């Protein structure tokens, strides 16, 4: 029977069966040199889990904050239409005219201006962060997460501004409603009114989907499996569709009850708005989940 012994830098020889009891090697030194195979796979899995979780948090957290800040604001294109009728004319001072409006009309105009300014700032920051990341900071991990965060919230903000302004302008052009919004007879005006009312809910649904993505994304994508990433993305898209389509189709917020025969159009616009919100969510998800490697440097 062979006797195997190990020679420590300091001290006598010891037998292998008592190595772990009297080892002269520090455990940290042993873990620094993992064997090829299972050990290295576990380390890669840990790196993938770490990168995916940070990417989802960096992208999703700003979107969630944006939804909490702007998504719950009540949006009504009718007072905005009245304000535009009163103040957007040649020879009228816009800032002075706003002060003479009713409270709801003034708040609608100020909310629209705040939304436009905030989105413009985010788009500029997104362009600068993308240029900085692509040109000189591609190997810096924090720069990558910063670019993902700004790109995600800028995408959601741009979708919010475009959908709300476009629907409000269409409503402004085609509707025949009075200042109280009692009736809208034009088909295009009715659809635009429905979308404008529920754009905030669409942003909230995208934020909820990102909460689900952050919670489920890390465990499901721990092995960097594309199938698990696709499953996470599908779950987030289903959350958006079911919440937004059901709430808009049934008018759970009671925002459309004054419209004549609104239910059929509300269901159609609910499906259309859900599809648009899912596209925006998928774009932000792909930006967060693709190209997550461990080759970047810490900073």
C-alpha positions, 0 to 999 in steps of 0.5 A: 500500500502506497503512502502519500505525503505532502510537504508544507513550506513549514513543518513536517510531512503529513499524511493525506488522510489528515490533510484537511485537519492539518493542512498548511494551505489556506482555503482561499488559496485552494478556491483561487485555482478551480479545476476545469469542468464543474468548478469553472462552470459554477463560477461562470454561472455565478458571473452570468447570474451576477451580470444578468441581475445587475443588467435587469436592475439597471434597466428596470429600476429607472423605468419603475421609478418613471412609471411611479412618477408619471404613470399615475398622473390623470390624463385628460385631453379635453382640458388640454384641448381647451387650453390649446384653443385658448392660448395657441394663437398668433399675438397671444402670450402663451405664458400669460395665457396659461395663468388665466386658465382653469386649474385642470386646464393649467395642470394639463398644459404644465404636465405636457410641458414637463413630460416633453422637457424631461423626455428631451433631457433623457434623449440627450443623455442617452445619446451622450451615454451611448457615445461615451460607452461605444467610443472609450468606455466599452470595457468599463462595467459601470459605464455599460450599466449606466448606458442601459439605465438611461437607454431604458428610461429614455425609451419609455419616456419617448413612447409616453410622449409620442403616444400622448401627444399624437393621440391628443393632437388627433383628438384635437383635430377630429373631435366634436366634444365640448369643454366637458367632453360630453360626446365625441362623435368622430371615430378617429377622435374617439380612438384618440381620446381612449388612447390619450386617457390610458397612456399613463396606465400603459406606462404603469403596466410596463413598470409592473412588467419590469418588477416581474422581470427583476424578480424572475429574471435572475433565477431564470437566466442564471445559466445565461440560457436564451430559452429562459431569457425568452420565457422571462420576456414572454411572462413580462409581455403577458403581464402587460397585455392582460392588465392593459387590455382588460382594464381598457376593454372594460373601462375599469377606471370609468373614464369612457362612460360618457362616450356613446358605444365606446365598448367595442372601440375600447377593446380595439384600442386596448389590444392596440395599446397593449401591442405597442407597450409590449414592443417597447418592453421587448426593446428595453428587455433586449437592451438589458439582456443581450451582450452580458459577458464577464469581459468588462472591467470593474470601476 
